[in-house]
């Protein structure tokens, strides 16, 4: 597989599946490219909440803003340069704060099927 370099401007942002909030994702590398992981960028508007049971292992790198992820055991808040890792099967609440949030993510396996 060749080496890839991406910028957020390369991402075609789409509303996160199953919700109608101001939360968008943009896959840049996924099963269509033959690799084992999906990578992309995410964007959360201010004060957004996403409740999710993780279908995949998801590593989120915070690039801008601040985000809090909670489960039944704990709550962590991360800002630029920090990473939050969520495991498959975790029931989480992801909350943005007063400003927009930009993230980069890596999931294993792929979180979205080609027909999605």
Protein Blocks (a to p, Z undefined) as FASTA:
>chain_A
ZZddddfklpccdddehiabdcddddfbdfknopabdcddddddehiacddddfbdcddd
dfbhcdddddfkbccdddehiacdddehiacdddddfbdcdddddddddfbdfkZZ
